[in-house]
Amino acid sequence: MDKVDFVIDWVDDSDPDWNAERRKYKTDDGDNRGVRYRDWNLLKYWFRSVEKNASWVNKIYFVTYGHLPNWLDTTNSKIEVIKHSDYIPEEYLPTFNSNTIELLINRIPDLSEHFVFFNDDFYINSHVTINDFFNKQGIPRDSGILSPQLPKQNAITHITTNNLEIINKYFSRIDVFKNIWKFLNLKYGKQNIKTIATLPWNILLGFHDLHIPIAFRKGTFDFVWELEEDNLRKTLSNKFRTNEDYNIWLFRYFQLMQGTFVPRKSTFGKYYDISDDNKNVINDIKSGKHHLIVINDQEVNNFEVVKKELIDAFEERYPLKSEFEK
């Protein structure tokens, strides 16, 4: 298999047109916090890391409201700029709900069957190959770890629980046992304990969400949409993220429960929450310890200081302009 695309969504929170529309539709019902949208000016390092660590990518589908970074070379043959209006039905636009933007990415024109999905805070942190995401037969690689849903402030447990309601309509513990050595695997290390702890229950209690770039087959999206269109359309109607939404992890859960994945080490990627002390993430950026990293936005006391620390770390690791920059 030699054709894998990347999909990344991005928003420019300084765009006055976007902000005017956001204010127009703002309500108290959805999650409209600024932390959901602010830009850390790290996107160019995403492209530099792709060039250095994953030059084999076929196309990069850059999904946006319509705004673009002024440094991005959109004439590059690998870049396909996709506006929301290119694939989201007009009745749901404009949208400020990342779940709406992501649930429909199978509708992106010409997107290949095999793709890796990124948010703009997901980075390729060291050299990867196609085989790190798909085997030769085109089966996605993932870590099939089960885990009870854990309520946590500012988490998305409501949404993952919504996903589980659908999953439990179609699957049960029996489906886990059909592929037991994919769900209990030496590559997961101590994470296997979580799976074992869930097995006494017939229903599925949840999944361990690694929150890193996900390898998908477009056909999985098509299949789930055919099954659950009425439910998924409810999310599309929400201008902002709500606790009643479904999200893109639903398609991942289907891939896992159908057994259409190949086990991969659970340490392949690492998730970090931004804080006022980012020594660990900065060390990871500089050393390339993990192949994939996520730098999740959180409230910090001094945004500008923390942003500069992260930019400096990426600049040290990727000092040269990429082919994707003007």
C-alpha positions as CSV (number, residue, x, y, z in Angstrom):
1,M,0.0,0.0,0.0
2,D,1.6,3.3,-1.1
3,K,-1.1,6.0,-0.8
4,V,-1.9,7.6,2.5
5,D,-3.2,11.1,3.0
6,F,-3.1,13.3,6.1
7,V,-6.1,15.4,7.2
8,I,-5.6,18.4,9.5
9,D,-8.1,20.9,10.7
10,W,-7.1,24.5,11.7
11,V,-8.8,27.7,12.8
12,D,-7.4,31.3,12.8
13,D,-9.0,32.9,15.9
14,S,-7.8,36.3,14.7
15,D,-9.9,36.3,11.5
16,P,-12.4,39.2,11.9
17,D,-15.0,37.6,9.6
18,W,-14.8,34.3,11.5
19,N,-15.1,36.1,14.8
20,A,-18.1,38.2,13.6
21,E,-19.9,35.0,12.7
22,R,-18.9,33.3,15.9
23,R,-20.4,36.2,17.9
24,K,-23.5,36.1,15.8
25,Y,-24.3,32.5,16.7
26,K,-22.9,32.5,20.2
27,T,-25.2,31.0,22.8
28,D,-24.8,29.7,26.4
29,D,-25.6,26.1,25.3
30,G,-22.3,25.2,23.7
31,D,-18.6,25.3,24.5
32,N,-17.5,28.7,23.1
33,R,-14.4,29.2,25.3
34,G,-11.5,31.0,23.7
35,V,-9.2,28.1,24.6
36,R,-11.0,26.0,22.0
37,Y,-9.8,28.2,19.2
38,R,-6.7,30.2,20.1
39,D,-3.6,29.8,17.9
40,W,-0.2,29.1,19.4
41,N,1.6,29.9,16.1
42,L,3.0,26.4,15.9
43,L,1.4,25.2,12.7
44,K,4.5,25.8,10.5
45,Y,6.4,23.3,12.7
46,W,3.7,20.7,12.0
47,F,4.5,21.1,8.3
48,R,8.2,21.1,8.9
49,S,7.9,17.9,11.0
50,V,5.9,16.2,8.2
51,E,8.5,17.1,5.7
52,K,11.3,15.7,7.9
53,N,9.6,12.7,9.4
54,A,6.9,11.7,6.9
55,S,7.8,12.8,3.4
56,W,6.0,9.8,2.0
57,V,2.6,11.4,2.6
58,N,0.5,11.5,-0.6
59,K,-1.7,14.6,0.1
60,I,-2.3,16.9,3.0
61,Y,-5.9,18.0,3.3
62,F,-5.8,21.3,5.1
63,V,-9.3,21.9,6.5
64,T,-10.3,25.5,7.3
65,Y,-13.2,27.9,7.6
66,G,-11.6,29.7,4.7
67,H,-8.7,31.6,6.2
68,L,-5.1,30.5,5.6
69,P,-1.7,31.2,7.2
70,N,0.0,33.9,5.2
71,W,3.2,31.8,5.0
72,L,1.5,28.6,3.6
73,D,2.5,27.8,0.0
74,T,-0.9,26.6,-1.3
75,T,0.7,25.9,-4.8
76,N,2.6,23.0,-3.3
77,S,1.2,19.9,-5.1
78,K,0.8,18.0,-1.8
79,I,-1.5,20.6,-0.2
80,E,-5.2,20.5,-0.8
81,V,-7.0,23.4,0.9
82,I,-10.5,22.3,1.9
83,K,-13.1,24.9,3.1
84,H,-15.9,23.7,5.4
85,S,-18.3,24.6,2.5
86,D,-16.5,22.1,0.3
87,Y,-17.9,19.1,2.1
88,I,-20.3,20.2,4.9
89,P,-23.9,20.7,3.8
90,E,-24.9,24.4,3.7
91,E,-27.7,23.9,6.2
92,Y,-25.0,23.2,9.0
93,L,-22.8,26.2,8.1
94,P,-21.2,28.2,9.6
95,T,-20.1,25.8,12.2
96,F,-17.7,26.3,15.2
97,N,-18.1,22.8,16.4
98,S,-15.0,20.6,15.8
99,N,-17.1,17.5,16.0
100,T,-19.2,18.6,13.0
101,I,-16.1,19.4,11.1
102,E,-14.6,16.0,11.8
103,L,-17.6,13.7,11.6
104,L,-18.0,14.5,7.9
105,I,-14.4,14.3,6.6
106,N,-15.2,11.2,4.6
107,R,-17.0,13.6,2.3
108,I,-13.8,15.5,1.5
109,P,-13.5,15.3,-2.3
110,D,-10.8,12.9,-3.5
111,L,-9.7,11.9,0.0
112,S,-8.0,8.5,-0.3
113,E,-9.4,5.4,1.4
114,H,-6.4,5.4,3.9
115,F,-5.7,8.5,5.8
116,V,-4.4,9.7,9.1
117,F,-6.4,12.3,11.0
118,F,-4.7,15.2,12.9
119,N,-5.8,18.1,15.0
120,D,-3.5,21.1,14.7
121,D,-2.0,20.2,18.1
122,F,-0.9,16.7,16.9
123,Y,2.7,16.5,15.8
124,I,4.9,13.8,14.2
125,N,7.8,14.0,16.5
126,S,10.3,11.5,14.9
127,H,10.6,9.5,11.7
128,V,7.6,7.4,10.8
129,T,6.7,5.1,7.9
130,I,3.4,4.2,6.3
131,N,3.8,0.9,8.1
132,D,3.5,2.7,11.4
133,F,-0.1,3.6,10.5
134,F,-1.2,0.8,8.2
135,N,0.0,-2.7,7.4
136,K,0.7,-3.9,3.9
137,Q,-3.0,-4.9,3.6
138,G,-4.1,-1.4,4.5
139,I,-5.3,-2.4,8.0
140,P,-5.0,0.5,10.5
141,R,-2.6,0.2,13.4
142,D,-3.9,1.1,16.8
143,S,-3.9,0.1,20.5
144,G,-7.1,-1.7,21.3
145,I,-7.2,-1.0,25.0
146,L,-10.5,-1.1,26.9
147,S,-11.0,1.2,29.9
148,P,-14.0,2.4,32.0
149,Q,-15.0,6.0,31.3
150,L,-13.6,8.3,34.0
151,P,-15.5,11.5,34.7
152,K,-13.1,14.5,34.8
153,Q,-13.6,18.2,34.8
154,N,-13.2,19.8,31.4
155,A,-12.9,16.4,29.8
156,I,-15.1,15.0,27.0
157,T,-16.4,12.0,28.9
158,H,-20.0,13.0,28.0
159,I,-19.2,12.7,24.3
160,T,-17.3,9.5,24.6
161,T,-20.2,8.0,26.6
162,N,-22.5,9.1,23.8
163,N,-20.2,7.2,21.4
164,L,-20.5,4.1,23.7
165,E,-24.2,4.1,23.6
166,I,-24.0,3.5,19.8
167,I,-21.2,1.0,20.2
168,N,-23.2,-1.1,22.7
169,K,-26.0,-1.3,20.2
170,Y,-23.9,-3.3,17.9
171,F,-21.1,-4.9,20.0
172,S,-20.6,-6.6,23.3
173,R,-17.9,-8.5,25.2
174,I,-18.3,-11.4,22.8
175,D,-16.8,-9.3,20.0
176,V,-13.8,-8.6,22.3
177,F,-13.2,-12.3,22.7
178,K,-13.4,-12.8,19.0
179,N,-10.2,-10.8,18.7
180,I,-8.9,-11.2,22.2
181,W,-5.2,-11.2,21.3
182,K,-5.7,-7.8,19.7
183,F,-7.2,-6.4,22.9
184,L,-4.7,-8.2,25.2
185,N,-1.3,-7.7,23.7
186,L,2.2,-7.5,24.9
187,K,2.6,-4.2,23.0
188,Y,0.2,-2.5,25.5
189,G,2.3,-3.4,28.6
190,K,0.6,-2.6,31.9
191,Q,-2.3,-1.0,30.0
192,N,-3.7,-4.6,29.6
193,I,-4.8,-4.4,33.2
194,K,-7.5,-1.9,32.1
195,T,-8.9,-4.3,29.5
196,I,-8.9,-7.2,32.0
197,A,-10.7,-5.1,34.5
198,T,-13.6,-4.5,32.1
199,L,-14.1,-8.1,30.9
200,P,-16.5,-9.2,33.7
201,W,-19.1,-7.0,32.2
202,N,-21.0,-8.0,29.0
203,I,-21.4,-4.4,27.9
204,L,-18.5,-2.3,26.9
205,L,-17.4,0.2,29.6
206,G,-15.2,2.3,27.4
207,F,-11.9,2.6,25.5
208,H,-8.5,4.0,26.4
209,D,-8.3,7.0,24.2
210,L,-4.7,7.7,23.4
211,H,-5.7,11.1,21.8
212,I,-3.0,10.9,19.1
213,P,-3.2,10.9,15.3
214,I,-5.6,8.1,14.2
215,A,-5.2,5.9,11.1
216,F,-8.6,5.5,9.4
217,R,-10.2,3.9,6.5
218,K,-12.8,6.1,4.8
219,G,-15.1,3.1,4.4
220,T,-15.5,2.9,8.2
221,F,-17.0,6.4,8.1
222,D,-19.3,5.5,5.3
223,F,-20.4,2.4,7.1
224,V,-21.2,4.1,10.4
225,W,-23.0,7.0,8.7
226,E,-25.2,4.5,7.0
227,L,-26.0,2.9,10.4
228,E,-26.4,6.0,12.5
229,E,-27.2,9.0,10.2
230,D,-30.1,10.2,12.3
231,N,-28.0,10.4,15.5
232,L,-25.0,11.9,13.8
233,R,-27.0,14.6,12.2
234,K,-28.0,15.8,15.6
235,T,-24.4,16.8,16.3
236,L,-24.2,18.6,12.9
237,S,-27.0,20.9,14.1
238,N,-24.9,22.1,17.1
239,K,-23.0,25.3,16.1
240,F,-20.7,24.7,19.1
241,R,-19.5,21.6,20.9
242,T,-22.1,20.3,23.4
243,N,-22.3,17.4,25.8
244,E,-24.8,15.7,23.5
245,D,-22.4,15.4,20.6
246,Y,-20.7,12.4,19.0
247,N,-17.1,12.7,17.9
248,I,-14.7,11.2,15.5
249,W,-13.6,8.6,18.0
250,L,-16.8,6.7,17.3
251,F,-15.3,5.6,14.0
252,R,-12.2,4.5,15.7
253,Y,-14.3,2.4,18.2
254,F,-16.0,0.7,15.3
255,Q,-12.6,-0.2,13.7
256,L,-11.5,-1.6,17.0
257,M,-14.7,-3.6,17.7
258,Q,-14.8,-5.0,14.1
259,G,-11.2,-6.2,14.7
260,T,-10.0,-4.2,11.7
261,F,-6.8,-3.0,13.3
262,V,-3.3,-4.3,13.9
263,P,-1.9,-3.8,17.5
264,R,0.7,-1.1,18.0
265,K,2.6,-0.1,21.1
266,S,0.6,2.1,23.4
267,T,3.8,4.2,23.9
268,F,4.0,5.1,20.2
269,G,2.6,8.5,21.0
270,K,2.3,10.7,24.0
271,Y,-0.3,13.2,25.1
272,Y,0.6,16.4,27.1
273,D,-1.6,19.1,28.6
274,I,0.0,22.5,28.3
275,S,0.7,24.1,31.7
276,D,3.0,26.7,33.2
277,D,5.7,24.0,33.5
278,N,6.3,22.3,30.2
279,K,9.7,20.7,30.8
280,N,8.5,17.2,29.7
281,V,7.0,18.2,26.5
282,I,9.9,20.5,25.6
283,N,12.3,17.7,26.3
284,D,10.2,15.4,24.1
285,I,10.1,17.9,21.2
286,K,13.9,18.3,21.4
287,S,14.7,14.6,21.7
288,G,12.0,13.0,19.6
289,K,11.4,10.5,22.4
290,H,7.9,9.6,21.1
291,H,6.9,9.2,17.4
292,L,3.8,11.3,17.9
293,I,3.0,13.9,20.5
294,V,-0.1,15.9,21.3
295,I,0.2,19.4,23.0
296,N,-3.3,20.0,24.3
297,D,-4.3,23.6,25.0
298,Q,-5.2,24.4,28.6
299,E,-5.5,27.6,30.7
300,V,-2.1,29.0,31.7
301,N,-1.1,32.0,33.8
302,N,1.1,33.6,31.1
303,F,0.1,32.6,27.6
304,E,2.8,34.6,25.8
305,V,5.6,33.2,27.9
306,V,4.5,29.6,27.5
307,K,3.9,30.1,23.7
308,K,7.5,31.4,23.3
309,E,8.9,28.4,25.2
310,L,7.2,26.0,22.8
311,I,8.1,28.0,19.7
312,D,11.7,28.1,20.8
313,A,11.7,24.3,21.3
314,F,10.2,23.7,17.9
315,E,12.5,26.2,16.3
316,E,15.6,24.5,17.7
317,R,14.3,21.1,16.4
318,Y,13.1,22.4,13.0
319,P,15.0,25.6,12.1
320,L,14.7,25.3,8.3
321,K,11.7,26.3,6.3
322,S,9.8,23.5,4.7
323,E,8.6,23.1,1.1
324,F,5.2,24.1,2.4
325,E,6.3,27.6,3.2
326,K,6.6,30.5,0.9
